[in-house]
Amino acid sequence: MYDFAHPVEDAIEGITHSICTMEFEDHRPLYDWVVDNVRLDTKPRQIEFAKLNIADAILGKRYLRNLVETNQVDGWDDPRLYTLEGIRRRGYTPASIRNFCNMVGVSKANSLVDPAQLEYCIREDLQPISPVYMAVLDPIKLVITNYPEGVTEELELENHPNGEMGSRKVTFSRELYIEASDFEENPPKKYFRLTPGKEVRLKGAYFVTCTDCVKDENGKVIQVNATYDPATKSGLNFTERKVKGTIHWVNAADAVKIKVNLYENLVVPDEASDNGYSLNPDSLKQVVAYAEPALAKAERDDKFQFMRNGYFVADRKYFTKDNLEFNRIVSLKSSFKPNK
């Protein structure tokens, strides 16, 4: 707004144009009157455009302030919020935001943008630059019963499929952790992971065949037993048979515990609510996971792909060497297809 306490000439250089949203369209007559009645050699230009609205997202400042002040979220930088600090802490990069805005464009018509479009942009940005490590978010133990007890070997894994980020050593032994979802005692059709009598490859390691499982008193599977074939070690060019599934794992002997924050939409539709939505009780799920030791060397804001689980960032607020806390930026899967 022009400060009438100072001469117009003092502000001429700073006046170039006014960028407003369509909510100010009703004030155009007043704006035009002021422009016509202020001595200016060049009249400023008013550009109006609609808000960038993201479906199922809280963008209103009043509602956001209420969430923050009532401690329903972890401050203005809560990774579930679409504030600048929130999406930065979530792990979104400047390039992904710019690409998103370029894809959406500028319009005078109000519209809703599918959040999948924003997720597509961050995946496209992170895929070529994020090292790929192994972390098990919902662990159960895998015991390779015919692997020698007390023996540990080193395996070499690439840091990225493109081969341009070098490699690292990971340890392998008799007891590992795998994802609980990678074992099914009674699998559905086209299930290509561990199930009794079936064989899969452990990433960068060996073929293993499930023999049986161990359950707790409630019938929950807590351990899977398997045998391995030494001839199938990665790098030996084994070709006698093939498997359809490859799963990730971590060595139980030296895996590090990490905290992982998994996010969903902050709100869900609620017709009974005054504003049409209510807080989603499942918007944040915190789990304790096991990861390969290399992740203990991460620094705040470092970004990774956790193999088969998504893209993650070391939390800029709480991550320390004694508190290895990671936020899921986005999952690997996407239903969004950009227009060509």
RAURFEN-V318691 format. One record per residue. N is the residue number from 1. RES is the residue in one small letter. PHI is phi in whole degrees, -180 to 180 (none if undefined). PSI is psi in whole degrees, -180 to 180 (none if undefined). Layout:
# RAURFEN-V318691
n = (N N)
res = (RES RES)
phi = (PHI PHI)
psi = (PSI PSI)
This chain:
# RAURFEN-V318691
n = (1 2 3 4 5 6 7 8 9 10 11 12 13 14 15 16 17 18 19 20 21 22 23 24 25 26 27 28 29 30 31 32 33 34 35 36 37 38 39 40 41 42 43 44 45 46 47 48 49 50 51 52 53 54 55 56 57 58 59 60 61 62 63 64 65 66 67 68 69 70 71 72 73 74 75 76 77 78 79 80 81 82 83 84 85 86 87 88 89 90 91 92 93 94 95 96 97 98 99 100 101 102 103 104 105 106 107 108 109 110 111 112 113 114 115 116 117 118 119 120 121 122 123 124 125 126 127 128 129 130 131 132 133 134 135 136 137 138 139 140 141 142 143 144 145 146 147 148 149 150 151 152 153 154 155 156 157 158 159 160 161 162 163 164 165 166 167 168 169 170 171 172 173 174 175 176 177 178 179 180 181 182 183 184 185 186 187 188 189 190 191 192 193 194 195 196 197 198 199 200 201 202 203 204 205 206 207 208 209 210 211 212 213 214 215 216 217 218 219 220 221 222 223 224 225 226 227 228 229 230 231 232 233 234 235 236 237 238 239 240 241 242 243 244 245 246 247 248 249 250 251 252 253 254 255 256 257 258 259 260 261 262 263 264 265 266 267 268 269 270 271 272 273 274 275 276 277 278 279 280 281 282 283 284 285 286 287 288 289 290 291 292 293 294 295 296 297 298 299 300 301 302 303 304 305 306 307 308 309 310 311 312 313 314 315 316 317 318 319 320 321 322 323 324 325 326 327 328 329 330 331 332 333 334 335 336 337 338 339 340)
res = (m y d f a h p v e d a i e g i t h s i c t m e f e d h r p l y d w v v d n v r l d t k p r q i e f a k l n i a d a i l g k r y l r n l v e t n q v d g w d d p r l y t l e g i r r r g y t p a s i r n f c n m v g v s k a n s l v d p a q l e y c i r e d l q p i s p v y m a v l d p i k l v i t n y p e g v t e e l e l e n h p n g e m g s r k v t f s r e l y i e a s d f e e n p p k k y f r l t p g k e v r l k g a y f v t c t d c v k d e n g k v i q v n a t y d p a t k s g l n f t e r k v k g t i h w v n a a d a v k i k v n l y e n l v v p d e a s d n g y s l n p d s l k q v v a y a e p a l a k a e r d d k f q f m r n g y f v a d r k y f t k d n l e f n r i v s l k s s f k p n k)
phi = (none -72 -92 -75 -78 -124 -58 -58 -59 -68 -109 -56 -65 -86 -96 -120 -162 -117 -109 -128 -95 -66 -67 -98 -60 -66 -94 -58 -57 -66 -61 -64 -64 -63 -62 -71 -109 -109 -73 -132 -69 -127 -75 -65 -105 -99 -118 -116 -150 -77 -67 -90 -101 -108 -59 58 -126 -89 -121 -69 -63 -64 -68 -63 -61 -62 -61 -71 -71 -98 59 -83 -134 -90 83 -67 -100 -58 -63 -85 -93 -93 -91 -60 -68 -66 -74 -68 -69 -66 114 -71 -94 -55 -63 -67 -69 -63 -64 -62 -64 -66 -68 -72 77 -117 -144 -92 -94 -66 -155 -109 -101 -67 -60 -61 -70 -66 -64 -59 -66 -72 -62 -62 -78 -83 -54 -82 -120 -100 -63 -106 -119 -104 -144 -109 -87 -132 -81 -131 -84 -114 -110 -93 -67 -100 -85 -59 -70 78 -104 -131 -124 -102 -119 -111 -122 -68 -79 -160 -58 -74 74 -98 -111 78 -142 -144 -97 -127 -94 -138 -151 -68 -114 -128 -113 -131 -69 -58 -73 -89 -133 -136 -71 -127 -75 -75 -64 61 -94 -111 -109 -72 -156 -51 87 -106 -116 -136 -99 -83 -48 71 -128 -128 -75 -130 -118 -70 -107 -166 -143 -119 -119 -85 -65 -97 86 -84 -71 -117 -154 -117 -106 -154 -117 -121 -113 -58 -72 -97 -56 -56 98 -92 58 -69 -131 -67 -153 -123 -122 -94 -122 -129 -123 -94 -163 -139 -76 -62 -68 -132 -63 -102 -82 -130 -95 -128 -102 -108 -111 -126 -56 -67 -126 -130 -58 -149 -64 -79 -81 -63 -105 90 -153 -139 -65 -85 -66 -104 -70 -136 -122 -107 -129 -99 -120 -114 -137 -68 -58 -58 -72 -70 -93 -66 -118 -53 78 -66 -116 -142 -99 -87 -46 70 -112 130 -104 -136 -133 -68 -58 -74 -99 -117 -69 -142 -66 -99 -142 -81 -112 -124 -107 -75 -76 -165 -76 -80 -86 -148 -98 -80 -123 -68 -70 -94)
psi = (141 137 106 -3 -10 154 147 -37 -29 -23 -2 -46 -28 -10 113 -53 166 125 117 164 168 -13 -15 6 -34 -17 7 -43 -42 -42 -47 -36 -44 -43 -41 -23 8 136 102 135 -37 124 135 152 135 126 123 141 162 161 153 100 131 129 141 34 145 116 -16 131 -39 -43 -40 -43 -41 -42 -41 -48 -23 10 32 -14 169 57 -179 -17 17 128 -10 -10 147 44 163 -44 -34 -48 -26 -43 -31 -26 6 137 156 -41 -40 -36 -42 -43 -39 -48 -37 -38 -41 -42 -172 135 156 -10 131 137 165 134 134 127 -20 -26 -40 -41 -37 -42 -40 -36 -44 -34 -39 -28 -46 -8 -5 123 148 115 169 131 138 113 -26 78 142 156 139 121 121 98 -25 9 138 134 143 5 136 134 159 136 155 127 142 146 -15 144 -24 -8 6 0 14 -161 173 163 137 149 153 136 -166 -35 126 170 138 167 138 -34 -8 8 134 123 -36 82 151 174 150 31 114 25 -158 132 152 126 -6 156 140 168 135 126 122 9 -111 166 137 146 125 135 -44 -173 164 137 157 -175 -17 4 8 135 124 -11 140 134 144 166 156 160 109 -26 -13 13 136 135 -10 0 44 129 4 -30 162 158 154 -15 143 129 156 169 168 152 123 -28 -34 13 146 145 134 153 135 129 119 126 145 -178 139 -31 160 151 139 101 -24 -14 153 -34 7 1 164 165 139 116 -15 20 -21 123 123 127 154 123 170 137 161 150 -24 -29 -16 -14 4 159 161 137 -1 139 143 159 124 117 122 -1 -20 -170 138 156 141 121 127 -14 -42 -9 128 174 -22 -3 85 89 127 144 134 122 -51 152 174 -31 147 138 -4 134 118 148 137 none)
